[in-house]
């Protein structure tokens, strides 16, 4: 399944399938990006980050892709599991400023169906 | 494990009351943050602090103040609560990213469980 961030805030994916969550970031000067996962009733948890000098980074079952040309970030989750049901936020930062602060997107709800 | 602890999970206050939200982190992080989270708006930064007794305004500081007297503790204060301050409040902490001795900014944020405030 595939979502387009703010325009499609809910992504429904079948257990075992791969998920793709998209994020269009706003500032072309941003050079640090993070994906967070927030389960119901909990605070956000760090998943993976990437700097602008990279276009791909892999973690455990997750891959983040960065396309600076079109200001697009995506999170791929392999073999989606019920425990992956959550809201996923992308966040951008401008480290090249004197002190960068993260700016968060509105989030995408991922629902994993059996 | 990193732990960011927020003192209250749920609070109900009346308009005009003074509200204190407390946050403690145990990772010796330099930076601490207060966000509020509202449906459809994501996380918005209220205030942050990069050192003891230092504070900086975030994107929506109006109606809030903060206090950081000790490194591990960051308090959010609503001097006179209003109904539009009903929200989920999230505290976070982070280390500082440095490269070649230069400060870059905040590293990954570690969040608390949140404090849901209702102002009647």
Interface residues (C-beta under 8 A of the other chain):
Chain A: X32 X34 X36 X41 X42 X43 X44 X45 X46 X49 X89 X93 X94 X95 X96 X97 X98 X99 X100 X101 X102 X104 X105 X106 X107
Chain B: X4 X35 X40 X41 X42 X43 X44 X45 X48 X50 X56 X58 X90 X92 X97 X103 X104 X105 X106 X108 X109 X110 X111 X112 X113 X114
